[in-house]
Amino acid sequence: MSVDRDRGVAIVNEVMAPLDGDTVFGQRWGNGDLIKITAKELSALTEGKILALDVEGEYVVYLQLDEESED
């Protein structure tokens, strides 16, 4: 598992339901849904596009590839 708490990003092996206890970021609320992306969406990220993700019909999160990262 790789966790970057400053950026709020973690690489994990499985989904952890927030109501079952702490997540990799501590206690969270909500249902911990899994959002799957397609190969086309992954390709869009590598082409410099941004994905907009609908979270629980209430929030929008934007996902962008960090091309300057060394990881």
Summary of the structure (lengths in Angstrom):
residues: 71
radius of gyration: 13.5
end to end distance: 13.9
largest distance: 37.1
contacts: 112
relative contact order: 0.14
helix: 15%
strand: 28%
